[in-house]
Amino acid sequence: MPSANRDGAGATIPRSEVAKCRQQAVRKLLMSAKPLNVWCVLDRKPGHRSLARGMVAAIGTARPVAVTEVSAAPWISPVGKCLQFIWPCATRLAVAACPSQPHDDSGPDLIVSSGGNVLWFTAPLARTLRSPSVFVGSRRHLPIDAVSAFVHYDPSLEREGTLCVPLLPGPAGPKEQGIAWGLFADDRGLDPCRRRLVALIGGNGGGYRWDDLDGHRLGQAMRMWHESTGREWLVTTSRRTPKRLESALREELPRSAIADACWFHAGDRRRVVSAYLGGADAVFVGEDSGSMIHEALSSGRPVITLRPRQAQPPSAHRDYLDTACKRGWLAMLPLEHAQDFNAGTLWDRGLGYPGDPMAEIGRMLLDHLAQRGHTFGTS
């Protein structure tokens, strides 16, 4: 069997080049196609909103999308959680609970959502509108065929038909993060070429509890890492961050070590994560927040997860962290050992997610849908 093709002049073309050219031709065809009309169903929780928008963005790396963001009526969340147990009864309630749907009779080509509050709502809405649907998360009490594709990072769910992806993308990939950082640095008067250390601080939930002692330990370690690397910090806390943790962290970390900080309990509500990641040389992220870990990994920078003293994560989350650590995507750091961590060696470890996760996941999802008969066409 020949190992290469020949061009018109008889020269040998390696098979790898032929495959690459074919991939480029297919991508060019898809990107010139009519945009997919995607409805992005938004949960009330910011993390779930980011996951839904992130999956839409991942699809957008593979072909053009036209996005309409849709919200459900508040009453559908408790009702839908009960209706999961009697699926598929009362599915027409979903349309009645969709006050923000477009009124120009343009049905969606695809519906994407994430979050338990909108899980049931998404499934019957897609059925009623005869559209394929994607839910980022586990199926809870719905059957696996309630939507066209459930997407998760837990490999154990693959056996039941869930699409398992290496990470759940946030709304911005490395390119978008870089653009956001350039604009942010210009607005704040920061040197965009000077890289910083980034800290994304989560909080209580998912088997984790943070207290002021964790805040003092983390602040002391961040001060030490600033001194050892010469890099300033970009720091953001969140709505789940305990106030005492934030106060302890601010007490330990001198202002001279901070390039920019977004303190939630000081009333700062800026959305800075994408910009911070675009300016990161390394990312330190609370182990409690799966969505922030995935966003950090999407940056391609070295990622270190921070574990408080009280940590009893669910097995799926723990297994994912262990796997990511073994693959060299991140390093895990319990705060009681933070003083022993040498941040100066971070860039010698080869940490970071390889490749472009947004494009990889976008292709995986469209291929998965195509195997189920949802090809969307190119015209």
VOGU-3710 file (C-alpha; in Angstrom, 3 decimals, decimal comma):
1> mpsanrdgag> 0,000/0,000/0,000  1,507/3,389/-0,956  2,473/5,689/1,906  2,021/8,923/-0,028  0,189/10,586/-2,909  1,772/12,326/-5,882  1,109/15,838/-7,115  0,698/16,821/-10,755  4,457/16,938/-11,308  4,981/13,466/-9,908
11> atiprsevak> 6,464/14,627/-6,578  5,689/12,559/-3,495  3,395/14,184/-0,895  3,531/12,682/2,613  0,252/11,247/3,884  0,405/13,581/6,883  0,387/16,585/4,548  -2,528/15,146/2,556  -4,525/14,639/5,757  -3,660/18,150/6,921
21> crqqavrkll> -4,827/19,655/3,622  -8,083/17,731/3,815  -8,699/18,933/7,368  -8,035/22,520/6,308  -10,413/22,154/3,357  -13,170/20,758/5,574  -12,649/23,514/8,160  -12,742/26,185/5,426  -15,989/24,713/4,104  -17,576/24,629/7,553
31> msakplnvwc> -16,475/28,147/8,453  -17,997/29,451/5,200  -21,293/27,751/5,978  -24,465/29,477/7,073  -24,212/30,285/10,804  -25,897/27,884/13,170  -28,801/29,518/14,965  -27,931/28,546/18,571  -30,125/29,229/21,569  -28,029/29,434/24,720
41> vldrkpghrs> -30,257/28,750/27,742  -28,943/30,526/30,827  -29,146/29,246/34,388  -29,243/31,834/37,179  -25,832/30,719/38,531  -22,812/32,488/36,975  -20,718/29,306/36,775  -23,380/27,486/34,798  -23,846/30,487/32,521  -20,121/30,386/31,785
51> largmvaaig> -20,283/26,679/30,935  -23,180/27,144/28,504  -21,539/30,136/26,845  -18,230/28,260/26,777  -19,708/25,316/24,904  -21,274/27,680/22,370  -17,885/29,368/21,956  -16,255/25,964/21,415  -18,774/25,160/18,672  -17,962/28,563/17,183
61> tarpvavtev> -14,345/27,523/16,611  -15,558/24,818/14,212  -18,257/26,736/12,344  -20,022/30,114/12,522  -22,773/30,552/15,103  -25,494/33,150/15,620  -26,334/33,137/19,324  -29,590/34,019/21,077  -29,484/33,910/24,892  -32,701/32,574/26,396
71> saapwispvg> -33,882/32,542/30,019  -36,603/30,477/31,652  -39,318/31,781/33,936  -38,230/31,463/37,605  -41,058/29,065/38,464  -39,785/26,382/36,083  -36,756/25,509/38,237  -38,578/23,849/41,190  -41,304/22,477/38,906  -38,770/21,050/36,455
81> kclqfiwpca> -36,819/19,280/39,201  -40,002/17,407/40,132  -40,985/16,720/36,519  -37,673/14,923/35,905  -39,171/11,956/37,765  -42,173/11,656/35,413  -40,467/12,387/32,099  -41,788/13,015/29,460  -45,024/14,278/31,008  -45,994/17,977/30,813
91> trlavaacps> -43,289/18,826/28,276  -45,351/21,638/26,727  -44,876/23,635/29,919  -41,373/24,449/28,655  -42,640/26,748/25,909  -44,889/28,566/28,394  -41,826/29,048/30,626  -39,765/30,641/27,864  -40,750/34,335/27,933  -37,519/35,497/26,307
101> qphddsgpdl> -37,684/33,354/23,178  -37,496/35,210/19,828  -40,824/36,221/18,326  -39,808/36,081/14,661  -40,668/32,359/14,311  -36,992/31,503/13,779  -36,512/28,152/15,462  -33,057/27,198/16,719  -30,735/24,816/14,906  -29,312/23,835/18,290
111> ivssggnvlw> -30,067/24,492/21,979  -27,215/24,551/24,534  -27,545/24,857/28,314  -25,962/24,026/31,669  -27,181/23,980/35,267  -29,721/21,925/37,187  -32,225/24,799/37,224  -32,634/24,609/33,425  -32,001/20,901/32,779  -35,625/19,778/32,544
121> ftaplartlr> -36,590/23,012/30,780  -34,013/22,427/28,027  -35,096/18,883/27,177  -38,820/19,464/26,484  -38,147/22,864/24,883  -35,915/21,153/22,319  -38,483/18,407/21,749  -41,307/20,863/21,236  -39,252/22,942/18,792  -37,855/19,795/17,094
131> spsvfvgsrr> -34,277/20,955/17,663  -31,218/18,998/18,834  -29,988/19,977/22,262  -26,795/19,825/24,328  -26,634/19,912/28,116  -23,302/20,521/29,856  -23,525/18,473/33,035  -24,950/15,192/34,308  -28,442/13,984/33,416  -29,661/13,789/37,039
141> hlpidavsaf> -32,983/11,900/36,815  -33,622/12,248/33,081  -33,002/9,408/30,615  -29,869/9,682/28,493  -31,926/10,358/25,345  -33,808/13,307/26,871  -31,362/15,585/25,022  -29,168/14,936/21,996  -25,944/15,062/24,004  -24,976/15,291/27,639
151> vhydpslere> -21,413/16,612/28,008  -19,244/16,061/31,095  -15,643/15,650/32,191  -16,294/12,522/34,311  -15,133/9,427/32,354  -17,397/7,157/34,403  -20,434/8,719/32,674  -19,183/7,719/29,221  -20,615/4,209/29,636  -24,175/5,544/29,662
161> gtlcvpllpg> -23,672/7,633/26,489  -22,438/10,956/27,879  -19,782/12,700/25,778  -16,676/12,900/27,961  -14,419/15,894/27,194  -10,992/16,753/28,667  -12,296/19,989/30,173  -15,413/22,139/30,163  -14,531/25,367/28,350  -15,348/28,812/29,660
171> pagpkeqgia> -16,673/31,571/27,412  -13,191/32,640/26,234  -10,264/30,722/24,778  -6,608/31,828/24,712  -7,136/34,201/21,784  -10,104/35,952/23,398  -8,307/36,045/26,748  -5,323/37,747/25,106  -7,555/40,389/23,522  -9,369/40,949/26,820
181> wglfaddrgl> -6,038/41,373/28,610  -4,802/43,931/26,086  -7,924/46,047/26,534  -7,883/45,632/30,314  -4,189/46,532/30,660  -4,666/49,628/28,507  -7,653/50,729/30,606  -5,803/50,176/33,915  -2,476/51,615/32,786  -0,634/48,276/33,073
191> dpcrrrlval> 2,167/47,044/30,845  0,452/44,389/28,659  3,784/42,705/27,889  4,578/42,118/31,540  3,152/38,807/32,732  1,672/38,353/36,194  0,675/35,629/38,615  -3,093/35,116/38,774  -5,129/33,980/41,796  -8,752/32,885/41,280
201> iggngggyrw> -10,235/32,412/44,742  -13,440/30,427/45,121  -15,073/29,569/48,413  -17,317/27,213/50,331  -19,228/24,455/48,575  -18,769/21,085/46,932  -17,186/19,550/50,016  -14,784/22,454/50,650  -14,748/24,972/53,490  -12,377/27,939/53,730
211> ddldghrlgq> -11,675/29,980/56,863  -9,486/32,882/57,938  -6,535/30,592/58,716  -6,582/29,457/55,079  -6,644/33,128/54,100  -3,593/33,938/56,234  -1,671/30,943/54,913  -2,524/31,775/51,323  -1,689/35,472/51,731  1,687/34,674/53,278
221> amrmwhestg> 2,488/32,215/50,475  1,431/34,680/47,779  3,687/37,329/49,309  6,576/34,838/49,296  5,910/33,795/45,674  5,804/37,450/44,625  9,186/38,041/46,237  10,771/34,899/44,763  9,545/35,432/41,194  9,361/39,232/40,978
231> rewlvttsrr> 5,871/38,934/39,485  2,892/40,957/40,683  -0,527/39,477/41,362  -3,885/39,706/39,634  -6,365/38,552/42,289  -10,104/37,995/42,256  -12,436/36,584/44,887  -16,020/35,497/44,249  -19,503/35,531/45,754  -18,716/32,193/47,488
241> tpkrlesalr> -15,553/33,520/49,136  -16,095/33,873/52,904  -15,654/37,462/54,029  -13,160/36,422/56,734  -11,050/34,608/54,140  -10,936/37,681/51,927  -10,064/39,944/54,860  -7,236/37,641/55,989  -5,850/37,466/52,466  -5,858/41,259/52,118
251> eelprsaiad> -4,193/41,608/55,503  -1,254/39,400/54,473  -0,755/40,496/50,866  0,843/43,959/50,553  -0,538/46,368/47,968  2,924/46,574/46,400  2,558/42,915/45,375  -0,747/43,515/43,546  -1,118/44,780/39,994  -4,925/44,574/40,173
261> acwfhagdrr> -7,443/43,032/42,569  -11,179/42,443/42,394  -12,377/42,050/46,001  -15,985/40,827/46,052  -16,709/41,870/49,632  -15,369/45,355/48,942  -18,144/45,739/46,379  -16,049/45,074/43,265  -18,217/43,219/40,742  -16,003/43,518/37,666
271> rvvsaylgga> -15,810/40,495/35,362  -12,051/40,102/35,187  -11,319/36,380/34,830  -10,832/36,310/31,048  -8,617/39,398/31,124  -6,565/38,090/34,041  -6,009/34,758/32,287  -4,848/36,604/29,181  -2,156/38,310/31,272  -1,165/35,242/33,285
281> davfvgedsg> 2,234/33,631/33,525  0,788/31,046/35,912  -2,635/30,551/37,499  -3,381/29,631/41,128  -7,019/28,593/41,519  -9,156/27,352/44,404  -9,621/23,586/44,191  -13,312/23,976/45,077  -14,329/25,601/41,776  -14,512/23,201/38,861
291> smihealssg> -15,541/25,922/36,413  -12,604/28,175/37,368  -10,183/25,238/37,113  -11,416/24,474/33,618  -11,174/28,142/32,626  -7,629/28,277/33,994  -6,658/25,164/32,030  -8,064/26,697/28,847  -5,440/29,454/29,084  -2,638/26,967/28,408
301> rpvitlrprq> -0,633/28,413/31,320  0,726/26,432/34,290  -2,129/25,815/36,742  -1,824/25,138/40,485  -4,935/24,219/42,478  -5,166/25,370/46,100  -6,730/23,089/48,720  -8,013/24,414/52,076  -7,697/22,426/55,300  -11,300/21,227/55,149
311> aqppsahrdy> -11,675/19,408/51,842  -13,884/16,412/51,069  -14,532/16,694/47,322  -16,930/14,408/45,455  -15,219/11,387/43,928  -15,704/12,590/40,327  -14,034/15,930/41,071  -11,198/14,267/42,991  -10,614/11,731/40,208  -10,552/14,470/37,584
321> ldtackrgwl> -7,935/16,433/39,529  -5,822/13,306/40,008  -5,994/12,525/36,279  -5,191/16,103/35,262  -2,231/16,099/37,639  -0,887/12,812/36,238  -1,184/14,184/32,689  0,767/17,288/33,640  -2,085/19,732/33,106  -1,884/21,059/36,668
331> amlplehaqd> -0,264/20,640/40,084  -2,227/20,277/43,331  -1,129/22,196/46,419  -2,588/21,778/49,941  -2,294/25,131/51,734  -0,505/23,573/54,718  2,421/22,939/52,332  2,227/26,303/50,550  5,307/27,725/52,300  7,359/24,822/50,904
341> fnagtlwdrg> 6,238/25,372/47,314  8,939/26,868/45,085  7,079/29,035/42,568  10,335/29,818/40,789  10,389/26,301/39,303  6,879/26,506/37,831  8,024/27,178/34,302  10,460/24,249/34,324  7,759/21,647/35,011  6,020/21,695/31,648
351> lgypgdpmae> 2,634/22,229/33,286  -0,343/23,258/31,202  -3,019/21,859/28,917  -1,544/21,101/25,471  -3,114/22,340/22,266  -6,284/24,371/21,763  -9,006/22,925/24,024  -11,788/25,097/22,564  -11,213/23,831/19,014  -10,721/20,253/20,216
361> igrmlldhla> -13,971/20,215/22,186  -15,927/21,967/19,423  -14,890/19,266/16,955  -15,635/16,493/19,461  -19,157/17,776/20,076  -20,062/18,290/16,408  -18,718/14,816/15,563  -20,732/13,358/18,446  -23,903/15,052/17,199  -23,200/13,967/13,613
371> qrghtfgts> -23,043/10,333/14,761  -26,575/10,852/16,067  -27,818/12,248/12,772  -27,437/15,971/13,502  -25,118/17,235/10,745  -26,624/20,764/10,335  -25,482/20,964/6,689  -23,170/23,576/5,159  -25,531/25,679/3,032
//
